[in-house]
C-alpha cells in the first residue's frame, strides 16, 4: 500500500468516526478489511482506495469504517464505575421531581454489555430508587453491534468475562449454549445509531453518561469537541464516566474530576463573581 493510499483511507476513517489511524496501523487495515477486499475482487488496499474515490462508493466507505471500529466490551468492565453508580443513583433518584425518569447514556456501547451492566445495577438497587423509572440509551456507530445489543443474547465466553455467576443466573435465561438478557432489563434499554462526531442535542439531557475507552482513539481537538458535547447534555448534578486511561485535563474546562474517584467527572461549577 502506498503512503498516498494509506493517508486517503485514514482520512476517510477520521472524518467519519474520529478514529486516528497512525502509519503503523497498516497491518490492521489489511487484517480487518481482508474479507471485504476478497468479496469485492480487489487486489489490495491501493485498489480499495481507488474504488472509494469513485461514484457510488458510499456503502463501501461505511462498511470500511465499521470494520475498523474497535468493538471491545465486557460486563462490569473495570468495576469501579459501577460501584460508584450504585452509590450515585439513589441520590439522583431522591433529587428528581416525581415522575421524572433517570436517563443514562452508554455511548459507543458496542454489543451492549456496558448498558446491560448498568441495567443490572439498577435492578439490584430495587427499593433504594423509590420506584424511580430508569431509561438507558445505548448508541454506537456500528449497526451490526446495535443489532446484537438489541437481541440481548451472549455466548458462554462473553458472559464469563466480568459477570458474577449469581448475576448471570438472576438476570439471564439460558438458551442452549447461549444466554439471553431477562425481559425486565431489556425493557430499560433502547438502542440508536449515533456517531460521537455528530450533535447529541437530539438525544436529550442525561443524568449519567458512560463514554469509556473511546477518546483514546481520537486526536486532541476531537477529544475536546466530544467532551464539550457530552458536558452540554449532562444534568448539573450528573456525572460522566471515562476510561481509566482517559482524562478531561487540558481538553475541556466544562468537566472536572470528582474528588476521590478515578475516571468520574462532573460539570464544573460557575466561578463566583467578585463583589
C-alpha positions in Angstrom: 0.0 0.0 0.0 1.4 3.4 -1.0 1.6 6.2 1.6 -0.9 8.1 -0.5 -3.5 5.3 -0.3 -3.0 4.9 3.4 -3.4 8.6 4.0 -6.6 8.6 1.9 -8.1 5.7 3.8 -7.1 7.1 7.2 -8.6 10.4 6.3 -11.9 8.8 5.4 -11.9 6.9 8.7 -11.1 10.0 10.8 -13.7 12.2 9.0 -16.4 9.6 9.6 -15.6 8.2 13.0 -12.9 10.5 14.6 -10.6 7.5 14.9 -7.0 8.4 14.1 -5.0 5.7 12.3 -1.3 6.1 12.6 1.2 4.9 9.9 2.0 1.7 11.9 -1.7 0.6 11.6 -1.3 -0.7 8.0 -1.4 -4.3 9.3 -4.8 -3.6 11.0 -6.3 -2.4 7.7 -5.1 -5.5 5.9 -6.4 -7.8 8.6 -9.8 -6.2 9.2 -10.5 -5.4 5.5 -9.3 -8.7 4.1 -12.7 -10.3 3.7 -14.1 -7.1 2.1 -11.2 -6.9 -0.4 -11.8 -10.6 -1.4 -15.5 -10.2 -1.8 -15.1 -7.1 -3.9 -12.4 -8.7 -6.0 -9.8 -6.0 -5.1 -6.1 -6.9 -5.2 -5.2 -4.8 -2.1 -5.6 -1.6 -0.2 -4.4 0.5 -3.1 -7.2 -0.8 -5.2 -9.7 -0.2 -2.4 -8.5 3.5 -2.1 -9.1 3.8 -5.9 -12.6 2.3 -5.7 -13.6 4.5 -2.8 -12.7 7.6 -4.9 -15.3 6.5 -7.5 -19.0 7.1 -7.7 -21.5 5.1 -5.6 -18.7 4.2 -3.1 -20.7 5.3 -0.1 -21.9 1.9 1.1 -18.3 0.6 0.9 -17.0 3.6 2.8 -19.5 2.9 5.6 -18.6 -0.8 5.7 -14.9 0.0 5.9 -15.3 2.4 8.8 -17.5 -0.1 10.6 -14.9 -2.8 10.1 -12.2 -0.6 11.6 -14.2 0.4 14.6 -12.9 -1.4 17.7 -15.8 -3.4 19.3 -14.3 -4.5 22.6 -16.6 -4.9 25.6 -17.3 -7.0 28.7 -19.7 -7.0 31.6 -18.9 -4.7 34.5 -15.7 -3.7 32.8 -13.2 -2.1 35.2 -15.7 -2.5 38.0 -15.2 0.9 39.8 -17.7 2.9 37.7 -20.5 0.5 38.6 -19.6 0.7 42.3 -19.8 4.5 42.1 -23.0 4.3 40.1 -24.6 2.1 42.8 -23.9 4.9 45.4 -24.9 7.7 43.0 -28.3 6.5 41.7 -30.2 6.7 45.0 -29.0 10.3 45.4 -30.1 11.2 41.9 -33.5 9.5 42.4 -34.1 11.5 45.6 -33.2 14.8 43.9 -35.6 14.4 40.9 -39.2 15.6 40.8 -41.9 13.0 40.9 -42.4 11.1 37.6 -39.1 12.2 36.1 -37.0 9.3 34.8 -33.3 9.0 35.4 -31.6 8.9 32.0 -28.3 7.1 31.4 -26.4 7.1 28.1 -23.9 4.3 27.2 -22.0 6.0 24.3 -20.1 3.7 21.9 -22.0 0.8 23.5 -20.6 -1.9 21.2 -22.6 -5.2 21.7 -24.4 -3.9 24.8 -22.5 -5.3 27.8 -22.0 -1.9 29.4 -25.6 -0.9 29.1 -26.9 -4.2 30.5 -24.4 -3.9 33.3 -26.0 -0.6 34.2 -29.4 -2.2 34.0 -28.4 -5.0 36.4 -27.0 -2.3 38.8 -30.4 -0.5 38.6 -32.3 -3.8 39.1 -30.2 -4.8 42.1 -30.8 -1.4 43.8 -34.5 -2.2 43.9 -36.4 -0.1 46.6 -33.4 2.2 47.1 -34.6 4.1 44.0 -38.1 4.6 45.4 -39.8 3.2 42.3 -38.0 5.7 40.0 -38.0 4.8 36.4 -34.6 4.5 34.7 -34.0 4.8 30.9 -30.8 3.5 29.4 -29.8 4.6 25.9 -27.1 2.7 24.1 -25.6 4.3 21.0 -22.9 3.1 18.6 -21.7 3.9 15.1 -22.0 0.2 14.2 -25.5 -1.0 13.3 -24.3 -4.6 13.4 -23.3 -4.1 17.1 -26.5 -2.4 17.8 -28.5 -5.3 16.4 -26.5 -7.7 18.7 -27.1 -5.4 21.7 -30.9 -5.2 21.0 -31.1 -9.0 20.7 -29.5 -9.3 24.1 -28.0 -12.8 23.5 -24.5 -13.6 24.6 -22.1 -16.6 24.3 -20.8 -18.5 27.3 -17.4 -16.8 26.7 -19.0 -13.4 26.8 -20.9 -13.9 30.0 -17.8 -15.3 31.7 -16.0 -12.0 31.1 -16.7 -9.9 34.2 -20.2 -11.3 35.1 -20.5 -13.0 38.5 -22.3 -16.3 38.4 -25.1 -15.2 40.8 -25.9 -12.2 38.5 -25.8 -14.5 35.4 -28.4 -16.8 37.0 -30.5 -13.9 38.3 -30.6 -11.8 35.1 -30.2 -14.2 32.2 -32.1 -17.1 30.7 -30.1 -20.0 29.2 -30.9 -20.9 25.6 -28.7 -23.9 24.6 -25.1 -22.7 24.8 -26.1 -19.0 24.9 -27.6 -16.6 27.4 -30.5 -14.1 26.9 -30.9 -11.0 29.0 -34.1 -11.0 31.1 -37.0 -9.1 29.7 -37.1 -6.6 32.6 -33.5 -5.5 31.8 -34.3 -5.2 28.1 -37.3 -3.1 28.9 -35.0 -0.5 30.5 -32.8 -0.2 27.3 -33.1 1.5 24.0 -30.6 1.4 21.1 -29.9 4.0 18.5 -27.2 4.5 15.8 -25.2 7.6 16.7 -21.8 9.0 15.8 -20.0 10.9 18.6 -18.8 13.4 16.0 -22.5 14.4 15.4 -24.6 16.9 17.5 -26.0 15.0 20.5 -28.7 17.5 21.4 -31.4 15.5 19.8 -30.7 12.7 22.3 -31.8 14.9 25.2 -30.4 15.5 28.6 -28.8 12.8 30.7 -28.1 12.2 34.4 -25.2 9.8 33.7 -23.0 9.3 30.7 -20.7 6.4 30.1 -18.1 7.2 27.4 -15.3 4.9 28.3 -12.3 3.8 26.2 -13.4 5.8 23.2 -11.4 9.0 23.5 -8.1 7.1 23.3 -8.7 6.7 19.5 -9.2 10.4 18.9 -6.8 13.3 18.5 -6.8 16.2 21.0 -9.1 18.5 19.0 -11.7 15.7 18.5 -11.5 14.8 22.2 -12.2 18.4 23.2 -15.1 18.6 20.8 -16.7 15.3 22.1 -16.2 16.2 25.8 -17.8 19.6 25.3 -20.7 18.0 23.6 -21.1 15.5 26.4 -20.9 18.2 29.0 -23.7 20.1 27.2 -26.1 17.1 27.6 -25.3 16.4 31.3 -27.5 17.4 34.2 -25.9 19.8 36.6 -25.6 17.1 39.3 -24.8 14.3 36.8 -21.5 12.5 36.0 -19.5 11.3 33.1 -17.5 8.1 33.3 -14.4 7.9 31.2 -11.9 5.0 30.8 -9.0 4.6 33.2 -6.5 5.9 30.7 -8.6 8.9 29.7 -8.9 12.4 31.2 -10.5 15.8 30.6 -7.4 17.7 31.8 -6.2 20.1 29.1 -9.1 19.2 26.9 -12.1 21.0 28.4 -12.9 23.2 31.4 -16.6 22.2 31.4 -15.9 18.9 33.3 -13.8 18.4 36.4 -12.7 15.2 38.3 -15.0 14.0 41.1 -12.9 14.2 44.3 -11.5 10.8 45.4 -12.8 9.0 42.3 -10.9 7.7 39.2 -12.5 8.3 35.8 -15.5 10.1 37.2 -16.2 13.7 36.1 -18.9 16.3 36.9 -19.9 19.7 35.5 -17.6 22.5 36.5 -19.3 24.9 38.9 -19.5 28.5 37.6 -16.9 30.7 39.2 -18.3 33.1 41.9 -18.4 36.7 40.7 -16.3 39.1 42.6 -18.0 41.8 44.6 
